[in-house]
Amino acid sequence: MDNIEYVEILKTNSMTDLSMINMILSDAKIEYYIENETTLFILPPMALPRVMVLKEQSDEAIMLLKTYDL
């Protein structure tokens, strides 16, 4: 059985940034999910949303997001 590991690459409280991140990572075929995404709708937020990517793709994801100043 394979051990799939995700790592956090970014935290943000910006819905605009999350939308951009979703588009960029999806287009690049990077496996990811947003943890705590629904907490943005709670005032004040309980926890910042965290962008989690497959460990093997984390370097590529970080480089991509940096090109967009995220």
Helices and strands as residue ranges (DSSP letters): E 6-11, H 15-27, E 32-35, G 37-41, E 50-54, G 55-57, H 58-67
